[in-house]
Structure formats: C-alpha cells, structure tokens
Amino acid sequence: MSSRTSRISQPVTIRRAVAQDAKRLTRLVRASGAYEGKYASAVEGYRVGPDYIETHRAFVAVAADEHGGRVLGFYSLVLTPPELDLLFVADEAQGRGIGRLLVAHMLSQASTAGLDRVKVISHLPAEGFYHRIGAVRTGTALANPPAVPWDRPEFEFRIPSQ
C-alpha cells in the first residue's frame, strides 16, 4: 500500500481492491461522464464483480475523509497478455492528478511483475490523457458492435528494465 498527496486537498492512498469494492467500482464506471451520449452503450449494464477483482490486479485510489475513504478512481492490470484493462477516475476528481497517480502505480506493478510493456485500448475521449502521460500510439482497435460501435486508439506503455 502506498500513500501520496496529489493535487487534491486530502491524502490519497492506493490500495488493492477487495470484493467489497465491487459495487462502488461498478457505480463509478456506469456514472462516468466520459461515457454519456453516444458512448453510453460501452458501459450500459457493465459490472465490476467480486470475481473480477479477485482475478485481476485491481487497485483503488481512496481519499481519506469522514466517511472512511471515498473511492476517487481505480485501475485493473491484466498480466497475460499485459494490458491496462480498466482505468476510471470519478468525474469530480478528474483534473487533479488521480489518473496520473494510478498510472504511475500501475507501471510500478507492471515492472515488479517483470513486464516490459502494457497495452491500452483507449476510450476516444481519453486519447489525449494517455498521450500526455507517455503512452505511445501503436494502432487502432476496430469497433466491436453492438457494445463498442467505434474504432478506438491503441497505446502501449513501455517499461524500462530495472
């Protein structure tokens, strides 16, 4: 577990997700403003279940507050094949460094696992974010209707050897 202070007013802790986080993570995905309108079908009915959390390396960014910790965002790293499967930041926490903090944590986890690269299939509105934080564009993931009826940019994080 690591604790850091970001550009938000309270300390942020990144911890391993647990099965009890499943409902909160599902709500965070479904409520994402980045998936409104024409993108809604991609998260409609989406569920982050306890089985998913137990199977993957899922981590949450939590802000300490009077409610015992508010989930600001989360990510999921799949090791085989290496891929950043999910990365979401709560709408109210965007622009405050939470996404960058989660990606840095993910890259550390990937390095520890011996990975030399991690693939990302990006949501179109997140393309600029991945570019800004050092991901390299490697291609395009073709549409997969009906859930994802649009092509998406594909990126890769290259992880230096230790």
Order of alpha helices (4+ residues) and beta strands (2+ residues): beta-beta-alpha-alpha-beta-beta-beta-alpha-beta-alpha-beta-beta
